[in-house]
Amino acid sequence: MDDDQELMDVFIEEAHGLIDEMRRELASLSEEPNPANLANLFRCAHTLKGSSDVVGFGNLHELALALEKFFKGAKDEKCGINPELISLLSEGIEVCQRLLNGEEVEGYNELVEGLGKI
């Protein structure tokens, strides 16, 4: 196996784990928000953003960056969490999964734009 393929395999495995962790943390956050959930969500989005850029997943990088910025703002108490935001964030996480799977995503630009406006 060549180095590029090995790097891609490690990235995909790690990315699936990060996305699963974001799903769990977001579910916990929707039940009872706490700073630990936001810190973990920020860390996952930050790691996904960086690693997706390294391997050339541009759209995933862009979406993870938008999620990271939101989680940083929420962690720093610059924005609140409500059910509508949870829904938008959940959609963002699911789109991350779809991008990782190589799927085309209708409404991608609108989602990134919506996250950026928060």
Chimera marker file (.cmm) of the C-alpha trace (Angstrom):
<marker_set name="trace">
<marker id="1" x="0.000" y="0.000" z="0.000" r="1" g="1" b="0" radius="0.5"/>
<marker id="2" x="1.401" y="3.398" z="-0.875" r="1" g="1" b="0" radius="0.5"/>
<marker id="3" x="1.674" y="6.277" z="1.581" r="1" g="1" b="0" radius="0.5"/>
<marker id="4" x="-1.119" y="8.329" z="-0.021" r="1" g="1" b="0" radius="0.5"/>
<marker id="5" x="-3.604" y="5.478" z="0.247" r="1" g="1" b="0" radius="0.5"/>
<marker id="6" x="-2.566" y="4.765" z="3.813" r="1" g="1" b="0" radius="0.5"/>
<marker id="7" x="-3.026" y="8.445" z="4.713" r="1" g="1" b="0" radius="0.5"/>
<marker id="8" x="-6.472" y="8.458" z="3.079" r="1" g="1" b="0" radius="0.5"/>
<marker id="9" x="-7.499" y="5.288" z="4.925" r="1" g="1" b="0" radius="0.5"/>
<marker id="10" x="-6.425" y="6.762" z="8.273" r="1" g="1" b="0" radius="0.5"/>
<marker id="11" x="-8.223" y="10.028" z="7.471" r="1" g="1" b="0" radius="0.5"/>
<marker id="12" x="-11.482" y="8.288" z="6.559" r="1" g="1" b="0" radius="0.5"/>
<marker id="13" x="-11.435" y="6.150" z="9.700" r="1" g="1" b="0" radius="0.5"/>
<marker id="14" x="-10.668" y="9.158" z="11.913" r="1" g="1" b="0" radius="0.5"/>
<marker id="15" x="-13.263" y="11.332" z="10.174" r="1" g="1" b="0" radius="0.5"/>
<marker id="16" x="-16.006" y="8.743" z="10.712" r="1" g="1" b="0" radius="0.5"/>
<marker id="17" x="-15.095" y="8.669" z="14.405" r="1" g="1" b="0" radius="0.5"/>
<marker id="18" x="-15.146" y="12.463" z="14.672" r="1" g="1" b="0" radius="0.5"/>
<marker id="19" x="-18.523" y="12.692" z="12.957" r="1" g="1" b="0" radius="0.5"/>
<marker id="20" x="-19.965" y="10.002" z="15.246" r="1" g="1" b="0" radius="0.5"/>
<marker id="21" x="-18.597" y="11.861" z="18.267" r="1" g="1" b="0" radius="0.5"/>
<marker id="22" x="-20.163" y="15.118" z="17.043" r="1" g="1" b="0" radius="0.5"/>
<marker id="23" x="-23.527" y="13.354" z="16.701" r="1" g="1" b="0" radius="0.5"/>
<marker id="24" x="-23.309" y="12.080" z="20.294" r="1" g="1" b="0" radius="0.5"/>
<marker id="25" x="-22.175" y="15.429" z="21.680" r="1" g="1" b="0" radius="0.5"/>
<marker id="26" x="-24.901" y="17.305" z="19.810" r="1" g="1" b="0" radius="0.5"/>
<marker id="27" x="-27.538" y="14.899" z="21.155" r="1" g="1" b="0" radius="0.5"/>
<marker id="28" x="-26.260" y="15.502" z="24.693" r="1" g="1" b="0" radius="0.5"/>
<marker id="29" x="-26.122" y="19.236" z="24.061" r="1" g="1" b="0" radius="0.5"/>
<marker id="30" x="-29.755" y="19.302" z="22.969" r="1" g="1" b="0" radius="0.5"/>
<marker id="31" x="-30.799" y="17.595" z="26.221" r="1" g="1" b="0" radius="0.5"/>
<marker id="32" x="-28.743" y="19.673" z="28.630" r="1" g="1" b="0" radius="0.5"/>
<marker id="33" x="-26.198" y="22.160" z="27.259" r="1" g="1" b="0" radius="0.5"/>
<marker id="34" x="-22.871" y="22.319" z="29.054" r="1" g="1" b="0" radius="0.5"/>
<marker id="35" x="-19.414" y="23.691" z="28.282" r="1" g="1" b="0" radius="0.5"/>
<marker id="36" x="-17.863" y="20.217" z="27.941" r="1" g="1" b="0" radius="0.5"/>
<marker id="37" x="-20.173" y="19.344" z="25.024" r="1" g="1" b="0" radius="0.5"/>
<marker id="38" x="-19.321" y="22.575" z="23.251" r="1" g="1" b="0" radius="0.5"/>
<marker id="39" x="-15.599" y="22.103" z="23.841" r="1" g="1" b="0" radius="0.5"/>
<marker id="40" x="-15.750" y="18.565" z="22.402" r="1" g="1" b="0" radius="0.5"/>
<marker id="41" x="-17.821" y="19.694" z="19.422" r="1" g="1" b="0" radius="0.5"/>
<marker id="42" x="-15.314" y="22.461" z="18.750" r="1" g="1" b="0" radius="0.5"/>
<marker id="43" x="-12.389" y="20.020" z="19.009" r="1" g="1" b="0" radius="0.5"/>
<marker id="44" x="-14.016" y="17.531" z="16.637" r="1" g="1" b="0" radius="0.5"/>
<marker id="45" x="-14.869" y="20.186" z="14.053" r="1" g="1" b="0" radius="0.5"/>
<marker id="46" x="-11.383" y="21.691" z="14.350" r="1" g="1" b="0" radius="0.5"/>
<marker id="47" x="-9.691" y="18.315" z="13.836" r="1" g="1" b="0" radius="0.5"/>
<marker id="48" x="-12.002" y="17.403" z="10.945" r="1" g="1" b="0" radius="0.5"/>
<marker id="49" x="-11.335" y="20.783" z="9.335" r="1" g="1" b="0" radius="0.5"/>
<marker id="50" x="-7.573" y="20.387" z="9.465" r="1" g="1" b="0" radius="0.5"/>
<marker id="51" x="-7.350" y="16.783" z="8.391" r="1" g="1" b="0" radius="0.5"/>
<marker id="52" x="-9.844" y="17.173" z="5.532" r="1" g="1" b="0" radius="0.5"/>
<marker id="53" x="-7.772" y="20.033" z="4.148" r="1" g="1" b="0" radius="0.5"/>
<marker id="54" x="-4.603" y="17.925" z="4.224" r="1" g="1" b="0" radius="0.5"/>
<marker id="55" x="-6.161" y="15.159" z="2.122" r="1" g="1" b="0" radius="0.5"/>
<marker id="56" x="-7.968" y="17.460" z="-0.312" r="1" g="1" b="0" radius="0.5"/>
<marker id="57" x="-11.586" y="17.216" z="0.841" r="1" g="1" b="0" radius="0.5"/>
<marker id="58" x="-12.265" y="20.907" z="0.131" r="1" g="1" b="0" radius="0.5"/>
<marker id="59" x="-16.019" y="20.951" z="0.733" r="1" g="1" b="0" radius="0.5"/>
<marker id="60" x="-15.678" y="18.962" z="3.943" r="1" g="1" b="0" radius="0.5"/>
<marker id="61" x="-12.958" y="21.376" z="5.069" r="1" g="1" b="0" radius="0.5"/>
<marker id="62" x="-15.206" y="24.369" z="4.357" r="1" g="1" b="0" radius="0.5"/>
<marker id="63" x="-18.189" y="22.887" z="6.198" r="1" g="1" b="0" radius="0.5"/>
<marker id="64" x="-16.083" y="21.792" z="9.175" r="1" g="1" b="0" radius="0.5"/>
<marker id="65" x="-14.675" y="25.331" z="9.340" r="1" g="1" b="0" radius="0.5"/>
<marker id="66" x="-18.211" y="26.761" z="9.493" r="1" g="1" b="0" radius="0.5"/>
<marker id="67" x="-19.116" y="24.299" z="12.265" r="1" g="1" b="0" radius="0.5"/>
<marker id="68" x="-15.882" y="25.073" z="14.122" r="1" g="1" b="0" radius="0.5"/>
<marker id="69" x="-16.604" y="28.814" z="14.052" r="1" g="1" b="0" radius="0.5"/>
<marker id="70" x="-20.106" y="28.257" z="15.408" r="1" g="1" b="0" radius="0.5"/>
<marker id="71" x="-18.923" y="25.962" z="18.210" r="1" g="1" b="0" radius="0.5"/>
<marker id="72" x="-16.183" y="28.425" z="19.140" r="1" g="1" b="0" radius="0.5"/>
<marker id="73" x="-18.739" y="31.233" z="19.374" r="1" g="1" b="0" radius="0.5"/>
<marker id="74" x="-21.090" y="29.093" z="21.447" r="1" g="1" b="0" radius="0.5"/>
<marker id="75" x="-18.225" y="27.948" z="23.664" r="1" g="1" b="0" radius="0.5"/>
<marker id="76" x="-17.229" y="31.579" z="24.183" r="1" g="1" b="0" radius="0.5"/>
<marker id="77" x="-20.891" y="32.383" z="24.920" r="1" g="1" b="0" radius="0.5"/>
<marker id="78" x="-21.272" y="34.636" z="21.894" r="1" g="1" b="0" radius="0.5"/>
<marker id="79" x="-24.394" y="32.801" z="20.756" r="1" g="1" b="0" radius="0.5"/>
<marker id="80" x="-27.016" y="30.665" z="22.419" r="1" g="1" b="0" radius="0.5"/>
<marker id="81" x="-28.260" y="27.196" z="21.608" r="1" g="1" b="0" radius="0.5"/>
<marker id="82" x="-31.879" y="26.634" z="20.642" r="1" g="1" b="0" radius="0.5"/>
<marker id="83" x="-33.802" y="23.839" z="18.884" r="1" g="1" b="0" radius="0.5"/>
<marker id="84" x="-33.548" y="25.543" z="15.471" r="1" g="1" b="0" radius="0.5"/>
<marker id="85" x="-29.764" y="25.762" z="15.790" r="1" g="1" b="0" radius="0.5"/>
<marker id="86" x="-29.557" y="22.143" z="16.937" r="1" g="1" b="0" radius="0.5"/>
<marker id="87" x="-31.447" y="21.163" z="13.783" r="1" g="1" b="0" radius="0.5"/>
<marker id="88" x="-29.116" y="23.202" z="11.554" r="1" g="1" b="0" radius="0.5"/>
<marker id="89" x="-26.039" y="21.800" z="13.291" r="1" g="1" b="0" radius="0.5"/>
<marker id="90" x="-27.391" y="18.268" z="12.977" r="1" g="1" b="0" radius="0.5"/>
<marker id="91" x="-27.894" y="18.841" z="9.263" r="1" g="1" b="0" radius="0.5"/>
<marker id="92" x="-24.323" y="20.145" z="9.015" r="1" g="1" b="0" radius="0.5"/>
<marker id="93" x="-22.958" y="17.030" z="10.710" r="1" g="1" b="0" radius="0.5"/>
<marker id="94" x="-24.995" y="14.743" z="8.450" r="1" g="1" b="0" radius="0.5"/>
<marker id="95" x="-23.714" y="16.604" z="5.394" r="1" g="1" b="0" radius="0.5"/>
<marker id="96" x="-20.165" y="16.068" z="6.680" r="1" g="1" b="0" radius="0.5"/>
<marker id="97" x="-20.907" y="12.342" z="6.612" r="1" g="1" b="0" radius="0.5"/>
<marker id="98" x="-22.307" y="12.526" z="3.098" r="1" g="1" b="0" radius="0.5"/>
<marker id="99" x="-19.300" y="14.489" z="1.841" r="1" g="1" b="0" radius="0.5"/>
<marker id="100" x="-16.964" y="11.963" z="3.444" r="1" g="1" b="0" radius="0.5"/>
<marker id="101" x="-18.852" y="9.224" z="1.594" r="1" g="1" b="0" radius="0.5"/>
<marker id="102" x="-18.276" y="11.092" z="-1.680" r="1" g="1" b="0" radius="0.5"/>
<marker id="103" x="-21.921" y="11.996" z="-2.174" r="1" g="1" b="0" radius="0.5"/>
<marker id="104" x="-23.171" y="15.108" z="-3.918" r="1" g="1" b="0" radius="0.5"/>
<marker id="105" x="-25.067" y="17.375" z="-1.547" r="1" g="1" b="0" radius="0.5"/>
<marker id="106" x="-27.890" y="19.554" z="-2.777" r="1" g="1" b="0" radius="0.5"/>
<marker id="107" x="-28.118" y="22.824" z="-0.835" r="1" g="1" b="0" radius="0.5"/>
<marker id="108" x="-24.501" y="22.640" z="0.345" r="1" g="1" b="0" radius="0.5"/>
<marker id="109" x="-23.742" y="26.322" z="-0.300" r="1" g="1" b="0" radius="0.5"/>
<marker id="110" x="-26.896" y="27.442" z="1.477" r="1" g="1" b="0" radius="0.5"/>
<marker id="111" x="-26.023" y="25.303" z="4.493" r="1" g="1" b="0" radius="0.5"/>
<marker id="112" x="-22.499" y="26.731" z="4.771" r="1" g="1" b="0" radius="0.5"/>
<marker id="113" x="-23.868" y="30.228" z="4.284" r="1" g="1" b="0" radius="0.5"/>
<marker id="114" x="-26.541" y="29.646" z="6.960" r="1" g="1" b="0" radius="0.5"/>
<marker id="115" x="-23.966" y="28.411" z="9.453" r="1" g="1" b="0" radius="0.5"/>
<marker id="116" x="-21.777" y="31.403" z="8.685" r="1" g="1" b="0" radius="0.5"/>
<marker id="117" x="-24.600" y="33.832" z="9.501" r="1" g="1" b="0" radius="0.5"/>
<marker id="118" x="-25.083" y="32.550" z="13.019" r="1" g="1" b="0" radius="0.5"/>
<link id1="1" id2="2" r="1" g="1" b="0" radius="0.2"/>
<link id1="2" id2="3" r="1" g="1" b="0" radius="0.2"/>
<link id1="3" id2="4" r="1" g="1" b="0" radius="0.2"/>
<link id1="4" id2="5" r="1" g="1" b="0" radius="0.2"/>
<link id1="5" id2="6" r="1" g="1" b="0" radius="0.2"/>
<link id1="6" id2="7" r="1" g="1" b="0" radius="0.2"/>
<link id1="7" id2="8" r="1" g="1" b="0" radius="0.2"/>
<link id1="8" id2="9" r="1" g="1" b="0" radius="0.2"/>
<link id1="9" id2="10" r="1" g="1" b="0" radius="0.2"/>
<link id1="10" id2="11" r="1" g="1" b="0" radius="0.2"/>
<link id1="11" id2="12" r="1" g="1" b="0" radius="0.2"/>
<link id1="12" id2="13" r="1" g="1" b="0" radius="0.2"/>
<link id1="13" id2="14" r="1" g="1" b="0" radius="0.2"/>
<link id1="14" id2="15" r="1" g="1" b="0" radius="0.2"/>
<link id1="15" id2="16" r="1" g="1" b="0" radius="0.2"/>
<link id1="16" id2="17" r="1" g="1" b="0" radius="0.2"/>
<link id1="17" id2="18" r="1" g="1" b="0" radius="0.2"/>
<link id1="18" id2="19" r="1" g="1" b="0" radius="0.2"/>
<link id1="19" id2="20" r="1" g="1" b="0" radius="0.2"/>
<link id1="20" id2="21" r="1" g="1" b="0" radius="0.2"/>
<link id1="21" id2="22" r="1" g="1" b="0" radius="0.2"/>
<link id1="22" id2="23" r="1" g="1" b="0" radius="0.2"/>
<link id1="23" id2="24" r="1" g="1" b="0" radius="0.2"/>
<link id1="24" id2="25" r="1" g="1" b="0" radius="0.2"/>
<link id1="25" id2="26" r="1" g="1" b="0" radius="0.2"/>
<link id1="26" id2="27" r="1" g="1" b="0" radius="0.2"/>
<link id1="27" id2="28" r="1" g="1" b="0" radius="0.2"/>
<link id1="28" id2="29" r="1" g="1" b="0" radius="0.2"/>
<link id1="29" id2="30" r="1" g="1" b="0" radius="0.2"/>
<link id1="30" id2="31" r="1" g="1" b="0" radius="0.2"/>
<link id1="31" id2="32" r="1" g="1" b="0" radius="0.2"/>
<link id1="32" id2="33" r="1" g="1" b="0" radius="0.2"/>
<link id1="33" id2="34" r="1" g="1" b="0" radius="0.2"/>
<link id1="34" id2="35" r="1" g="1" b="0" radius="0.2"/>
<link id1="35" id2="36" r="1" g="1" b="0" radius="0.2"/>
<link id1="36" id2="37" r="1" g="1" b="0" radius="0.2"/>
<link id1="37" id2="38" r="1" g="1" b="0" radius="0.2"/>
<link id1="38" id2="39" r="1" g="1" b="0" radius="0.2"/>
<link id1="39" id2="40" r="1" g="1" b="0" radius="0.2"/>
<link id1="40" id2="41" r="1" g="1" b="0" radius="0.2"/>
<link id1="41" id2="42" r="1" g="1" b="0" radius="0.2"/>
<link id1="42" id2="43" r="1" g="1" b="0" radius="0.2"/>
<link id1="43" id2="44" r="1" g="1" b="0" radius="0.2"/>
<link id1="44" id2="45" r="1" g="1" b="0" radius="0.2"/>
<link id1="45" id2="46" r="1" g="1" b="0" radius="0.2"/>
<link id1="46" id2="47" r="1" g="1" b="0" radius="0.2"/>
<link id1="47" id2="48" r="1" g="1" b="0" radius="0.2"/>
<link id1="48" id2="49" r="1" g="1" b="0" radius="0.2"/>
<link id1="49" id2="50" r="1" g="1" b="0" radius="0.2"/>
<link id1="50" id2="51" r="1" g="1" b="0" radius="0.2"/>
<link id1="51" id2="52" r="1" g="1" b="0" radius="0.2"/>
<link id1="52" id2="53" r="1" g="1" b="0" radius="0.2"/>
<link id1="53" id2="54" r="1" g="1" b="0" radius="0.2"/>
<link id1="54" id2="55" r="1" g="1" b="0" radius="0.2"/>
<link id1="55" id2="56" r="1" g="1" b="0" radius="0.2"/>
<link id1="56" id2="57" r="1" g="1" b="0" radius="0.2"/>
<link id1="57" id2="58" r="1" g="1" b="0" radius="0.2"/>
<link id1="58" id2="59" r="1" g="1" b="0" radius="0.2"/>
<link id1="59" id2="60" r="1" g="1" b="0" radius="0.2"/>
<link id1="60" id2="61" r="1" g="1" b="0" radius="0.2"/>
<link id1="61" id2="62" r="1" g="1" b="0" radius="0.2"/>
<link id1="62" id2="63" r="1" g="1" b="0" radius="0.2"/>
<link id1="63" id2="64" r="1" g="1" b="0" radius="0.2"/>
<link id1="64" id2="65" r="1" g="1" b="0" radius="0.2"/>
<link id1="65" id2="66" r="1" g="1" b="0" radius="0.2"/>
<link id1="66" id2="67" r="1" g="1" b="0" radius="0.2"/>
<link id1="67" id2="68" r="1" g="1" b="0" radius="0.2"/>
<link id1="68" id2="69" r="1" g="1" b="0" radius="0.2"/>
<link id1="69" id2="70" r="1" g="1" b="0" radius="0.2"/>
<link id1="70" id2="71" r="1" g="1" b="0" radius="0.2"/>
<link id1="71" id2="72" r="1" g="1" b="0" radius="0.2"/>
<link id1="72" id2="73" r="1" g="1" b="0" radius="0.2"/>
<link id1="73" id2="74" r="1" g="1" b="0" radius="0.2"/>
<link id1="74" id2="75" r="1" g="1" b="0" radius="0.2"/>
<link id1="75" id2="76" r="1" g="1" b="0" radius="0.2"/>
<link id1="76" id2="77" r="1" g="1" b="0" radius="0.2"/>
<link id1="77" id2="78" r="1" g="1" b="0" radius="0.2"/>
<link id1="78" id2="79" r="1" g="1" b="0" radius="0.2"/>
<link id1="79" id2="80" r="1" g="1" b="0" radius="0.2"/>
<link id1="80" id2="81" r="1" g="1" b="0" radius="0.2"/>
<link id1="81" id2="82" r="1" g="1" b="0" radius="0.2"/>
<link id1="82" id2="83" r="1" g="1" b="0" radius="0.2"/>
<link id1="83" id2="84" r="1" g="1" b="0" radius="0.2"/>
<link id1="84" id2="85" r="1" g="1" b="0" radius="0.2"/>
<link id1="85" id2="86" r="1" g="1" b="0" radius="0.2"/>
<link id1="86" id2="87" r="1" g="1" b="0" radius="0.2"/>
<link id1="87" id2="88" r="1" g="1" b="0" radius="0.2"/>
<link id1="88" id2="89" r="1" g="1" b="0" radius="0.2"/>
<link id1="89" id2="90" r="1" g="1" b="0" radius="0.2"/>
<link id1="90" id2="91" r="1" g="1" b="0" radius="0.2"/>
<link id1="91" id2="92" r="1" g="1" b="0" radius="0.2"/>
<link id1="92" id2="93" r="1" g="1" b="0" radius="0.2"/>
<link id1="93" id2="94" r="1" g="1" b="0" radius="0.2"/>
<link id1="94" id2="95" r="1" g="1" b="0" radius="0.2"/>
<link id1="95" id2="96" r="1" g="1" b="0" radius="0.2"/>
<link id1="96" id2="97" r="1" g="1" b="0" radius="0.2"/>
<link id1="97" id2="98" r="1" g="1" b="0" radius="0.2"/>
<link id1="98" id2="99" r="1" g="1" b="0" radius="0.2"/>
<link id1="99" id2="100" r="1" g="1" b="0" radius="0.2"/>
<link id1="100" id2="101" r="1" g="1" b="0" radius="0.2"/>
<link id1="101" id2="102" r="1" g="1" b="0" radius="0.2"/>
<link id1="102" id2="103" r="1" g="1" b="0" radius="0.2"/>
<link id1="103" id2="104" r="1" g="1" b="0" radius="0.2"/>
<link id1="104" id2="105" r="1" g="1" b="0" radius="0.2"/>
<link id1="105" id2="106" r="1" g="1" b="0" radius="0.2"/>
<link id1="106" id2="107" r="1" g="1" b="0" radius="0.2"/>
<link id1="107" id2="108" r="1" g="1" b="0" radius="0.2"/>
<link id1="108" id2="109" r="1" g="1" b="0" radius="0.2"/>
<link id1="109" id2="110" r="1" g="1" b="0" radius="0.2"/>
<link id1="110" id2="111" r="1" g="1" b="0" radius="0.2"/>
<link id1="111" id2="112" r="1" g="1" b="0" radius="0.2"/>
<link id1="112" id2="113" r="1" g="1" b="0" radius="0.2"/>
<link id1="113" id2="114" r="1" g="1" b="0" radius="0.2"/>
<link id1="114" id2="115" r="1" g="1" b="0" radius="0.2"/>
<link id1="115" id2="116" r="1" g="1" b="0" radius="0.2"/>
<link id1="116" id2="117" r="1" g="1" b="0" radius="0.2"/>
<link id1="117" id2="118" r="1" g="1" b="0" radius="0.2"/>
</marker_set>
